[in-house]
């Protein structure tokens, strides 16, 4: 499973995904078309956003790869304009990184 993660990963979801065997690429800085393409969005299975300031990357990711599963893992609210394109929105206060990683990887 190939996972891209954009935004600060303060809760260490990326580490939990790697521990379960996911191939992880971290997008540094703002998630833009260029950074998503450079990170491999065209072949990614999952895009995880941890910062809702990057929400505008969701339609871009879906345009580049309609099959990518978009997951937000943030305490901030998901903006209305991307709700229909987001597969799963999770609050870290409700589900731990281990539980989320297991669900995403299918462990």
Secondary structure, DSSP 4 states (H G I P E B T S, - for coil): -EEEEES--TT-HHHHHHHTT-EEEEEPSS--HHHHHHHTGGG-SEEEE--GGGTTHHHHHHHH-TTPEEEEE-SSPPPGGGGGG-SEEE-TTTS-HHHHHHHHHT-
